[in-house]
Every structure is written in structure tokens, then in C-alpha cells.
Amino acid sequence: MSEKDTLHGRSTNESTATNRRTMLRGTGAAIVGMTGLAASSSTASAVSTFDIEVLDVGGSVFGSGSTPSIPVGDEVFIFAHGWFGDTTVSSQASDVATSMADVGYEADEYVAIEWDATTINFIGAENETEDVGETVAEMLEEFYDDGGGDVRLVGHSLGGRVVLETVNHIDDGYEVETVAPLGAAADGEMVCEGGGGLFGDNWYDGIADNAADVRNYHSEDDSTVGAAYGGIGGAALGTDGSGCPDDTADTYTDVDVTDSVGSHMGFLGDEAVGADLAEAAGVDVDDDDGGWGWL
């Protein structure tokens, strides 16, 4: 389960970046509809057995209010939602936590990061993830300074950007134990050494320096992310993986869950994703008994 996928190469130019933004405008309404439908289904079906503490970072991002604190524990699960996910973040976090608990994972504290993602301006929400990640990084620094233990930092869709921005902004000397983007809404080059395209900045250094284990869960059947990212000949992080298996940090692994995840929202609560995350957290998962052998 630790092998990196071998994927096609990545090239970026100004035309690709422009095409992505054009495509986003055209697919925006469809993505909103899909996200809303899935979120509604999750809310209706999820009966949480976890005491999930929802921490609203919206106020701190915009410079008003105080930054919330992550509860200190030896083992802490933290989930960040994506676009339009702020109203259902608790149930989404519960779905992922349940898939991990099914194979024996148990945290001392369960946390959901809520941020202002309900907007038709997708580009604006995408840009906001950097500020959210910076805020979560500050929260984690305080957590570790207060004696906190191991953290499993999971983010879906734009939340995948949040968790990668978090390790990119956390100060040197801190290291997050597990960072897990699920169907990350990003170009694959953003995790490649020397990637970043026109903007010249990416998450490689943060992954290499501030994360013990980054596991990027991607599915070829995630057409939502695949339609918006990657460009011609490129890779969408949540659909294809990095696209640069020889140029990622040693702490980074692409995990292909195409056989299990059939849609963008399908990462949430997926048993294969949950089992692999639990194993990354030190749970002894029996492949033969649990049926996770396709990873």
C-alpha cells in the first residue's frame, strides 16, 4: 500500500492555467449541484457516534474574533471540508472517522475545521484555502506546544488544499504525523519538486519538511476534479495523483482508490480509504479479513 503510482508527466503554461479557469466557470454550476446533493445525503444518513468538535476558523481568517484551539489529546483526528461543505462538515468528518473506526482506529479527540466555503465564487474559495491553512498551522503549533500527541489531518476536495497549505505554513520544527488529501482540488504539479507553474510556489517543501506521512487519495472516477484541474497532458491531484512519481518528497505517497471510489464525494466514508488511513495511524489492519487488498 506504500507504492507510488506511475503516472503521466506534467507540463504547465499560461494557456493551461487560463483554460482551467475557463473550465471552472463552465462546470461551476454542475459541481455545486453535485456537492449539494451529496452533502444532503450525508446529512440525512449520518448518525454520528463521535463527539466531533467543530472549530470555526472563518472569523480568524478575516481578522475578527480569536483563533480557536484544538483540544489536546494523544491521538487527534482533524477533518477539513471542501466547497459548500461548511454546513455538513460534522457529518462528513463522521463518515471518514467511521470508516477508520470500522477497522479499529480510535482517537482521543475528533475535530472538524469549518471555514467560509459557501460561495458561488469557486476561485475565491480556492484562494481562501491558503489563509485557512495558515490559521490551522497556527492552531497546530499551539496544540503541539501544549503537549498534544499525534495528528491525523484529513481534507476533502478544497479541504485537501487546506491540509497541504497547513504543512506548508507550519513553522520549522513541527511535524504533522499524517496528512491525507481526499479527492484534492488541485493540479498534480503542486506537490512536485520545482512545480507550481506560473505562480512559482507549491507544497513540496512543506510536505518534505513538516509532514511525516502525506497520503494523497485519488480516483480516476472523480470526474469533478478531473474536469477542473490538470489541463491537457497534466494531472489532477484528486483524479490522477501527482503525475510526477520521481519528483515528490520521500514523505509523499499517491494512493490510487479508483477500484473503491466512484465519485468525488465517494471518498467520504469509503472503506478502503478508511482502512489505509487507519493503517497509517498504526492500526494493524488484516488485508485478508478486511478485504483491502486492492490498494
N, C-alpha and C positions, 0 to 999 in steps of 0.2 A: 504493500500500500504506500510505500515511500518513493516509488519511482516517479520521475518527472516525465510528463508526456512529451513525445516528439511531435512538434507542430511546425507548420509552415513559417517562413520568415516574416519579418515586419519591416515595412518601409513607410515613412511618413513625409508628406509635403504639404504645402499650403493648400493645394486643391483638395486633398483628403480631409483636412480639418474643416474646410468650407463645406464640403459635401456632407460631412457628419451633421453639422448644424442645420443644413437644409433638410436632411432626412429627419432629424428630430422634430422640426416644425411640422413635417407631414405626418409623422407617426404619433405625435404627442397625444392626440385625442384617443387613439386606439389604446395607447399604453395606460392612460388614465382610466379608461373603461375596464381594461383587464385587471389593473391593480385594484380598483374599487370593488369589482366583482369578487376577486379572490379574498380581499380583506373582509368583505361582508360574510363570506362563507366561513372564514377563520373565526370571526367573532361569534357566529352562530353555533359553531361546533365545539369550540374550545372551552372546556371546563377545567380551569387551572387547579392543579394540586400543589402549586408552588406559591410561596409568598413573594411575589415579584414586586420589588420597589422601583417605581417609575420615577426617574430623575429628569426633570425638565430643564434642559440647557438653553432653551430659547431666550430667556431673559439675560443670561450671562453673555450669550453671543452678541446681542445687540447693545451691550454695555449697561444694562439696567438690572438691578437685583444682584443677589450673591450666587456664586457658583456652588451647586450642591456637592455633597460629599458622598463618596462611595462607601457603603458600610464595610467595616474591616472584618475580614474572616480569613481562615487558612486557605479556603478554596472558594473562588468567587466567579460566577457566570455573569457576563455582561453582554447585552444584545442591543444593537443599533438598527433601527428600521430604515426603510428607503422612502421613495417618493409617495406621498399621500399615506404613509404608514403611521403617522403620529396618533391617529385615533384608534388604532388597533395594535399598538406596539406591545401591550401586555399579552394579548393572545398569541401574537407572533412569537414572542420570546418563550411563551409556554409551550408552543408547538415544538420549537427546537430543543428546549430543555427536556420535554417528554421523550423525544427520540433518543436523547442521550441517557436518560434515566432507565429506559427500557432495557439497556444492556449494562446497567449497574452504576452509572455516573450519579454522584450526589455532591451538590455544592453547599457550602455553609450559607451563602448569600446569593440571591438571584436579583439581577438589576436590569432594567430596561432604560435605555437612553432615548428620551423623547426630544425631538427638535422640530423646528418650524418647516415642515415639508409639504404642507397642503397649499399648493400654488400651481396655477397653470403654466407658470414660467419655469420650465424644466432647467434651462441653462442657469437661471438664478439659483434654483435649488442645488444644482450640481456645484456651483461656485460656493455655496454656503457650507458644503461639507468640509472645506478646509478649516473654516472658523470653528465648526463643531468639533472636528478632530483635535484642534489646538486646545479647546476647552476640556475635552475628555483627557487629553495628555496631562493637563494641569491637575485634574481630579485624580488621575492615577499616580502622579508624583506624590500628592498628599497621602493617598492610600498606602503607598509603599513606605513613606516616611513614618506613618503611624503604625507600622508593623504588619501591614497586610501581607498575605501569602500569595498563592498562585492565582493568576487571572486567565480566564478563557474569554477572549474578546471576539465576538461574532457579529458580523454585519451583513444585512441582505440588501442587494441592489445598490442604491446610493449609500446605504449603510456600509457597504463594502468599501466605498471610498472613505467613509468616516473612520473606520478602523485602521486603514492604511495611512491616512493623514495623522492619526493618533501616534503611531510609532514613528512617523516622520517628524513630529513636533516634540515628542517627549525628550527631555534633556538626556545627554550622555550620562551613563552610569545607571540608567534604569533599563530593565529588560522585561518585556511582556512575554509571559510563558507561551500562550497560544493565541495567534491572530488568525481569524477564519472569515474571509470574504465568501459570501454565498451568492452566486449569480451577480458578481460585481459589475456595476455600470461604469465601465472604463475601457480604454484601449489597452491591449496587452503590453504595449511598449512601456507603459508606466511602471512596470516592475523590472524592466531590462536595464542592465548597466549601459549608461550612455543614451538611454531613451529619453522621451519627453517631448520630441518633436519641436514644433515652433516655439513652445514655451520654455524649453530647455531645463525643465525641472521634473523630477519624478520621485518615486517612492523607494528606489533601490537602496540608498544609504540608510534610510530608516529601517528597512527590512533587515539589512545586513548587520546593523549596529544595535538595534533596540528591540529585536524580537528573537526569541529562542526558536520558535517554530511558526512559520506562516504557511497555512494550508489553503490554497485557493480552489474552491469547489466550482467546477464549471460543467455545463451540459450543452452538447450540440443541439439539443432540442429547445434551448432557451432562445426562441426567435425574437423575443422582446429586446434583449440586449444585443443580439446579433444584428438586428436591423438598425440599431443606433450607433454602434461602435465598430471599430476595426477597419472600415474603409475597404477599398479594392486591394486585395492581396494582403491585408493586415489581419490582426487577431483581435477579437473582442474578449476581454478578460473573463467574463462570466459565461461565454459560449465556447471559446476555443482554448482558453488558458493564456499563458504569457506570449506564446509564439516565438520565444527565444530561450529554449531549454538550456542552452550552453552559456547564456549571459544573465542568469538570475543569481541571486545571492545563495550561499550554501544553506541558509536557513529557510529557503523558499521551496515549496513543492506544489505543483499543479496536481489536483486530484480530479480525474475525469469520472463524473457520476451520470453520464449520458444513459446508461442502462437502467438507472433508477429514477432520474428526474426528467420529467417530460414537459415541463413548462417553467416559466420564470418564477412563479410562486411555489412551484413544486419542491424547491429546496427546503422550505419550511416544514419541519416535521418528517422529512424523508428519513427512512430507517438506515439507509446506507450512510448518509451524511452524519446522522446522529452517532452511529457506531464508530465511524472513523474519528469523529471529534472526541468521543469518549476514550478511545484508544490513545489518542494524542494526549489526553489528560491523565493517562496512566492506568486506565481500566483494562483488565485482562479480558478481551473480547474473543470468544470462541468462534472462529470463522465457520467451522463445520456445523456447529449447533445453531448459530445465529443467521447463517446464510449471507454473510457479507463478502463472499469470495470473489465477486466481480470487480472489486476495487483494485 
